[in-house]
């Protein structure tokens, strides 16, 4: 890693309180399935872009930062100036590789996302999804994260690493919560500026169990960290954010907990401006209180 490059400050993604209140709309084929299941029809790339643009326009005025993908939304949102000026831009720098059973079976750094180019378009950060499978070698994951951090540092961009625990490729059972902590211990001190972690216990454990699990993550992660909302019911997510922040997290970078409930609504734009915006504002209030005091 180039130790001479200035270390970017992830605080550029945070609110004045110090809390991170960031929105994700970089989901790809998983989102296509959500939309297809709700609308009972095939979803085109244009449909994907239209939904994402609607989310960006309705919700970026509230978020401290927003995460966009190259496949369906980055160029369109930048060209249309759809992101609110107050909202920082994060580019997804991962390419997803599917299998017969998983929308995302592997990830690699997407070389089509050129750090200097997206920075010139307004990005202040890049995000990399990393799949943690306990039964597979750690070396490729560690090497990929180190390479990602180096690329971000060279371009003056904040690096966000997002480890997600997965089970064996043959579909065998696994301990998700053990995987979440093991991923943090393996990848949480490799130099990333911000760590995006899964919520332990799907956000439904007792307060004591949730706090203990989040405290263990804080001990393992060397940078500020935030929670994502995959695997947590939208109505459970505010409590999950509050308990995680009580034990050292600094906010959230989440999508499904905010906009998933509006999928399938005939009044989608109104639902985004109403229900989804209300959910995001509530999460922001939770994070501000928990982090800013």
Residue pairs with C-beta under 8 A, 6 or more apart in sequence:
1 146
1 149
1 150
1 153
1 191
2 150
2 153
2 154
5 153
5 154
5 156
6 156
7 153
7 193
8 124
8 125
8 152
8 153
8 156
8 157
8 158
8 159
8 193
9 158
9 193
10 20
10 125
10 158
10 160
10 193
10 194
10 223
10 224
11 18
12 88
12 124
12 125
12 158
13 20
13 22
13 64
13 65
13 88
13 90
13 124
13 125
13 158
13 194
14 20
14 21
14 64
14 250
14 251
15 21
15 64
15 251
15 284
15 287
15 288
15 292
16 292
17 287
17 288
17 291
17 292
18 250
18 291
18 292
19 64
19 245
19 250
19 251
19 284
19 287
19 288
19 290
19 291
19 292
20 64
20 65
20 194
20 224
20 226
20 250
20 251
20 252
20 253
20 287
21 62
21 63
21 64
21 251
21 252
21 280
21 283
21 284
21 287
21 288
22 63
22 64
22 65
22 66
22 67
22 90
22 226
22 251
22 252
22 253
22 254
23 55
23 59
23 60
23 62
23 63
23 65
23 66
23 67
23 253
23 254
23 255
23 258
23 280
24 66
24 67
24 228
24 253
24 254
24 255
25 52
25 55
25 56
25 66
25 67
25 68
25 69
25 73
25 255
25 259
26 67
26 68
26 69
26 73
26 92
26 127
26 255
27 69
27 255
27 256
28 48
28 69
28 71
28 72
28 96
28 103
29 96
29 98
29 103
29 104
30 103
30 104
31 48
31 51
32 43
32 48
33 103
34 260
34 263
35 43
35 47
35 48
35 51
35 263
36 42
36 43
38 263
38 264
39 264
45 72
48 72
48 73
49 72
49 73
49 76
51 268
52 68
52 72
52 73
52 76
52 77
53 73
53 76
53 77
53 80
53 82
54 268
54 269
54 272
55 259
55 272
55 276
56 66
56 68
56 73
56 77
56 82
56 83
57 82
58 269
58 272
58 273
58 276
58 277
59 66
59 258
59 259
59 272
59 276
59 277
59 280
60 66
60 82
60 83
60 84
60 87
61 84
61 86
61 87
62 277
62 280
62 281
62 284
63 87
63 280
64 87
64 88
64 251
65 87
65 88
65 89
65 90
65 124
65 125
65 253
66 83
66 87
66 88
66 89
66 90
67 90
67 91
67 92
67 127
67 253
67 255
68 74
68 77
68 83
68 89
68 90
68 91
68 92
69 91
69 92
70 91
70 92
70 110
70 112
70 113
74 91
74 92
74 118
74 121
76 82
77 83
78 121
78 122
83 89
83 122
88 124
88 125
89 121
89 122
89 123
89 124
89 125
90 123
90 124
90 125
90 126
90 127
90 158
90 160
91 113
91 118
91 123
91 125
91 126
91 127
92 110
92 113
92 126
92 127
92 129
93 109
93 110
93 113
93 115
93 126
93 127
93 128
93 148
93 151
94 107
94 108
94 109
94 110
94 127
94 128
94 129
95 107
95 108
95 109
95 110
95 112
96 103
96 104
96 106
96 107
96 129
97 104
97 105
97 106
97 107
97 108
98 104
98 105
99 105
99 106
99 169
101 171
102 166
104 129
104 131
105 131
105 169
106 131
107 128
107 129
107 130
107 131
108 144
109 128
109 144
109 147
109 148
109 151
113 126
115 126
115 151
115 152
115 154
115 155
115 157
116 155
118 126
118 157
119 155
119 156
119 157
123 157
124 157
124 158
125 152
125 157
125 158
125 159
125 160
125 193
125 194
126 148
126 151
126 152
126 157
126 158
126 159
126 160
127 160
127 161
127 162
127 196
127 253
128 144
128 145
128 148
128 159
128 160
128 161
128 162
129 162
129 164
130 141
130 144
130 145
130 161
130 162
130 163
130 164
130 183
130 187
131 141
131 163
131 164
131 166
132 141
132 163
132 164
132 165
132 166
132 179
132 182
132 183
132 186
132 187
133 165
133 166
133 167
133 168
133 169
133 179
134 165
134 174
134 178
134 179
134 182
135 168
138 186
141 163
141 186
141 187
142 186
142 187
142 190
145 161
145 187
145 190
145 192
146 190
146 191
148 159
148 161
148 192
149 159
149 161
149 190
149 191
149 192
152 158
152 159
152 193
153 159
153 191
158 193
158 194
159 191
159 192
159 193
159 194
160 192
160 193
160 194
160 195
160 196
160 253
161 187
161 190
161 192
161 194
161 195
161 196
162 195
162 196
162 197
162 228
163 183
163 184
163 186
163 187
163 188
163 195
163 197
163 198
164 183
164 198
164 230
165 174
165 176
165 179
165 180
165 182
165 183
165 198
166 174
166 179
167 173
167 174
167 176
167 179
168 174
176 198
177 200
177 201
177 213
180 197
180 198
180 200
180 213
180 217
181 200
181 213
181 216
181 217
181 220
184 195
184 197
184 216
184 217
184 220
184 221
185 220
187 195
188 195
188 217
188 220
188 221
188 222
188 223
188 225
189 220
189 221
189 222
192 223
193 223
193 224
194 223
194 224
194 225
194 226
195 221
195 223
195 224
195 225
195 226
196 225
196 226
196 227
196 228
196 253
197 217
197 221
197 225
197 226
197 227
197 228
197 249
198 227
198 228
198 230
198 231
199 227
199 228
199 229
199 231
199 232
199 237
199 240
199 244
200 209
200 210
200 213
200 214
200 217
201 209
201 210
201 213
202 231
202 232
202 233
202 236
203 210
203 231
203 232
203 233
203 236
203 237
203 239
203 240
204 233
204 236
205 213
207 243
210 240
210 243
210 244
211 243
211 246
211 247
214 243
214 244
214 246
214 247
214 248
214 249
215 247
215 248
217 225
217 244
217 247
217 248
217 249
218 225
218 247
218 248
218 249
224 250
225 248
225 249
225 250
226 249
226 250
226 251
226 252
226 253
227 240
227 241
227 244
227 249
227 251
227 252
227 253
227 254
228 252
228 253
228 254
229 237
229 240
229 252
229 254
229 255
229 256
229 257
229 258
230 256
232 240
232 257
234 256
234 257
234 258
234 260
234 261
234 279
237 252
237 254
237 257
237 283
238 282
238 283
238 286
241 249
241 251
241 252
241 283
241 286
241 287
241 290
242 286
242 289
242 290
245 251
245 286
245 287
245 290
245 291
246 290
250 291
251 287
251 291
252 283
252 287
254 283
257 279
257 283
258 276
258 279
258 280
258 283
259 272
259 276
261 271
261 275
261 276
261 279
262 268
262 271
262 272
262 275
262 276
265 271
